[in-house]
Amino acid sequence: MKTYALSLSAFFMAAALSAADIVEVSNGNNALKFDRDGVMILDEQRKPMLKFQRIRFVWSPPEAVPVSAEKTGPGTLKVNYRIVKDHDEKIKVSSLFSLTDGGIRIKYKVSAPKEVRTGGVMQLMVPQKGIVKGAVYKSGIWTRAKNGGVPYEEKDRYLKPFRGPEQTLWLEIPGNHTWCTETTEHLPLKKEKEGEWESEYVFRSVPSSLNACESAAVFGGRPLALQITSDKVFHIWESGTPELKLEVTNTSGKVLKALPLTVFAFDYDGKKVLDLKDRLDLAPGERRSVVLKLPGEKRNLYFLEASVPVGGREFFTRTNAALLPPHEYRYPEKSNIGIAAFFDQPDRTSVLKLMKRIGVHYYRQGDNRETAKYGIVSFAHNNVSATVPFRPEKDGKRVKKMVADFQKRRNPVWEFGNEWNFNKPMKEKQRRAAVYVTWAKALKEEIAKRGYEVRLISVGLAGGDIGFVRALQEAGAWPLIDGVALHPGRGNSTPDAVGNGWFYRGAIQRVKKQIAELGEKPLHLTEVYACTQPNNWWVDSYRQGAENVLLTFALGVAEKAASVLFYQMHNGVWADVNGINPKDREYDYGLLMRDNSPKPSLMGFATAAEHLDGAEFIRNIEIPGTKIRGMEYSTPRGKMAIVYDRTDGTRQSKNTKDFVHREAWVDHWKTHRAHDFKSNLKEVRTVDAIGRETKIPVREGIVSLTLSGAPLIVYGLELD
């Protein structure tokens, strides 16, 4: 590629700016100053905060270097750029920096021929001494469902702070928030017409005393900021009385009087355990704190909401809190329970500790040098193109590195490939199965060379696709793999539903049957689910999530799966960690809410791990003449049954125009029916989906249990 250097004469012209070339505008809150290095933003004390310098077309050679500026209004600077590495001189760039009442707005105009790649443009944006560039804050707005369903968060804006001692500049991220460095930000160009693009940065200047939530409210022009916090990173207490703090901040810039504050909390049974009403007078910028105390019980889950109406509009926030006592897992070597993925939110150590508490034994993709101290065994998982066969000359080094890395991590199981079969016709599945074999052969050869003891399991199957299993066998994969990986997707049904389609147990049984015909191999369930996208008929409500996570793991033991890995620990997606998109259910697969507070499903996970600890499956339960179903296990604590009444069926919801989910504290089962069971004990012990225990007396060898569709753990039944 031909390169073009900036001439020495041009260089010295750029370096020889005089005092007359320095252009400055100010509005008392901020100032803009152009000099030889670009445009500087100054705070109200005239201290440098942020400097804008060259613009790089990362996917193409050109760079735009600021060379001059002119004042075009009381608070505006037009900046002109010289284009380097543009020998045809067809690219033009200009920007307009404007001081606003609350901050700074920068508008860019670019003209360039179509061969110039404009997708990867980066602005050099250098924090000055004493200015700290912070992490992205993803602001959400709690919203009521129009038809009375479960409230949810909508995306407000993604913001990034440049924080100084007295003043902070918050940038609304217009492009990809992950495309950045300490000194650059993505500048997304929007095509206006052929050969012309525009873009914009918007900054808001606020006192550094404001936190991120408050700053977002100021940025969005909202009169209030509401936030519920605690000194527990996940709002989980081991004992005592949970105590949280509500902060209400006046961000309107004027006095707010007699604001009606309402705070409530329900426990898992739907009992209102907190009911607070107050009137608030708030001066401009005033932050009012309210202590929220919840009942101290052995184990429970609480759902909190705080709301304040201002000017005919309601502002509210929600969170959850849990009491989850410590627990020691005594038989981890027998556990098949695990997590498929997690984010380092709020930090990696805290997440690993929580995973240990809820009983995670396996992790799909990690390093045992790190996870072993938490009692977690890390598998290996990676992916390659499903359509490109292994090429020794191009992929040989890649395979060597894969094997070497996973050997260092001491991964005992390796899931290679991810859902290559999803929504593909049979011929394409066969082609992809053949591709898989080329890679599997190369991997097995390298594994053998290195003496690496690892079980290579198949590409993770999307759903119970026995056709793809057969395609793998026909392509020659069967002697190369040491197990089959399955992602048994599930829709609007409970996990025990069977048959064809998106059924959890049905998918497991179909694949197990096919494996038995081809030659027995362990079955790993490397992604299992309880998605809780609010008011989506196809997925679980929050309460159904707890019930179905418990049942998912119980069935995993019953079906003798080698591992059952829940997808995933946190809400969000990898490209948008802690992000917000209420229209995309990929954002709602976690055990934790977006604020890292516990969903009911996290409690269901812990309950499953605690009571399946050391358990071995005995038999399925189906009592004649009833709709009672379940499973029986032997455990170190005695025989345990998980029972439920399927009078209401396995289908949880219907696709209706007005479908909504019920709140998490509302029981969603229609049928609750008493059933008599035999027992030779004085009392039986029951455990609900979130792990709360109840003792029920036995009279004359009979105990009466009221069952619904929710799984109930029971110790002490005689089911023979």
Beta strands, then each sheet from edge to edge (+ up, - down):
strand 1: 23-26
strand 2: 31-35
strand 3: 38-42
strand 4: 48-57
strand 5: 63-73
strand 6: 76-84
strand 7: 92-99
strand 8: 103-111
strand 9: 121-127
strand 10: 132-133
strand 11: 137-143
strand 12: 152-163
strand 13: 167-172
strand 14: 184-186
strand 15: 190-193
strand 16: 196-207
strand 17: 224-229
strand 18: 236-237
strand 19: 243-250
strand 20: 256-267
strand 21: 272-282
strand 22: 287-293
strand 23: 300-310
strand 24: 313-323
strand 25: 337-339
strand 26: 362-363
strand 27: 377-378
strand 28: 380-382
strand 29: 413-416
strand 30: 455-457
strand 31: 461-462
strand 32: 484-487
strand 33: 523-528
strand 34: 563-566
strand 35: 572-573
strand 36: 576-577
strand 37: 616-622
strand 38: 628-635
strand 39: 638-645
strand 40: 673-678
strand 41: 683-687
strand 42: 693-697
strand 43: 702-707
strand 44: 712-715
sheet 1: 1+ 2- 3+ 4- 5+ 6- 7+ 8- 16+ 13- 12+ 10-
sheet 2: 1+ 2- 3+ 4- 9+ 14-
sheet 3: 1+ 2- 3+ 4- 5+ 6- 7+ 8- 16+ 15-
sheet 4: 1+ 2- 3+ 4- 5+ 6- 7+ 8- 16+ 13- 12+ 11-
sheet 5: 17+ 19- 22+
sheet 6: 18+ 24+ 23- 20+ 21-
sheet 7: 27+ 26+ 25+ 34+ 33+ 32+ 31+
sheet 8: 28+ 29+ 30+
sheet 9: 35+ 36-
sheet 10: 37+ 38- 39+ 44- 41+ 42-
sheet 11: 40+ 43-
end
